[in-house]
Amino acid sequence: MLSHLTEELGGWRRRCLKAEAELQAVKGQQGMVPGDELVRLRARLLDLERENLDLSTRVDRAREMVQRLQERIAFVEHDATEGAA
């Protein structure tokens, strides 16, 4: 029982040391964790990723519409040249 408890305590100690090291890595230049600014930047990043996906979808749809228009124009031109001959 005592060895299990010692093992468990060692695991918690390792986790705490790792979390403290990660916190030190995240701290800003003035020794403060950039909480609000970091949250805003992450939210902005998500907004930009969503906007990029939306724009990509819109560009793909526009590309398909242009291709269909080109096909229709080619058909009309072909039909007009055959009618003139």
C-alpha distance (Angstrom), angle and dihedral (degrees) to the residues before:
residue distance angle dihedral
M1 . . .
L2 3.79 . .
S3 3.81 92.8 .
H4 3.82 90.5 50.5
L5 3.80 90.3 50.8
T6 3.82 91.0 47.9
E7 3.80 89.9 49.8
E8 3.80 91.3 49.5
L9 3.81 91.8 48.6
G10 3.82 90.3 50.1
G11 3.81 89.9 52.3
W12 3.80 91.9 51.9
R13 3.81 90.9 47.4
R14 3.83 91.1 52.8
R15 3.79 90.8 48.9
C16 3.82 91.8 49.8
L17 3.80 92.5 48.9
K18 3.79 90.6 49.1
A19 3.83 91.9 48.9
E20 3.81 91.2 49.0
A21 3.81 90.8 50.4
E22 3.81 90.8 50.0
L23 3.81 90.4 48.8
Q24 3.80 91.1 52.2
A25 3.81 89.5 50.6
V26 3.82 91.4 51.9
K27 3.80 96.5 47.4
G28 3.78 115.9 111.5
Q29 3.78 128.2 -125.8
Q30 3.80 94.3 -83.4
G31 3.78 93.0 50.8
M32 3.80 93.4 -100.8
V33 3.77 127.7 122.2
P34 3.83 106.6 -117.1
G35 3.82 93.7 -126.6
D36 3.80 108.7 155.3
E37 3.78 95.3 29.3
L38 3.81 91.7 48.9
V39 3.81 91.3 49.7
R40 3.83 91.1 49.7
L41 3.79 92.2 48.4
R42 3.80 92.3 49.6
A43 3.81 90.8 48.7
R44 3.81 90.3 49.2
L45 3.80 90.1 49.2
L46 3.80 90.5 53.0
D47 3.82 90.3 48.2
L48 3.80 91.2 51.0
E49 3.80 92.1 47.8
R50 3.82 90.5 51.5
E51 3.80 90.9 47.1
N52 3.81 90.6 49.1
L53 3.80 90.8 51.9
D54 3.80 91.1 48.6
L55 3.80 92.3 48.7
S56 3.80 91.3 47.4
T57 3.79 90.0 53.3
R58 3.79 91.5 48.1
V59 3.81 92.2 49.2
D60 3.81 90.7 50.4
R61 3.81 90.9 51.0
A62 3.81 91.5 47.4
R63 3.81 90.3 49.2
E64 3.82 89.9 53.2
M65 3.81 91.2 48.9
V66 3.81 91.8 50.5
Q67 3.80 90.3 49.5
R68 3.81 90.9 51.5
L69 3.82 90.4 48.7
Q70 3.80 90.8 50.4
E71 3.79 90.1 51.4
R72 3.81 91.2 50.1
I73 3.81 92.1 48.1
A74 3.79 90.8 49.2
F75 3.82 89.6 50.5
V76 3.82 92.6 49.4
E77 3.81 91.7 46.7
H78 3.79 90.9 48.8
D79 3.80 91.0 47.9
A80 3.83 91.2 47.6
T81 3.82 93.5 50.8
E82 3.79 91.5 49.8
G83 3.80 91.4 48.4
A84 3.82 92.1 50.7
A85 3.80 92.6 50.8
